Amino acid sequence: MTTPQHCPGYEQFKNLKSFSCKCPSCGEAKEIFSDEFDKKHTCAKCGQEIDFTQCTLEGSA
């Protein structure tokens, strides 16, 4: 038996990208991951929908 070098699920998330999106209404930042683009996201502060065309790449896992 060998010890795994990565935690379970590592392969599933190793190409995941993190994006920072600002609310078009209040400017509050929200982190959204590349596997969440098919979901609707709203600002936790004001409730406005987040526009993905305004997102910038912050990093990758």
Summary of the structure (lengths in Angstrom):
residues: 61
radius of gyration: 15.1
end to end distance: 27.7
largest distance: 54.5
contacts: 124
relative contact order: 0.30
helix: 16%
strand: 30%
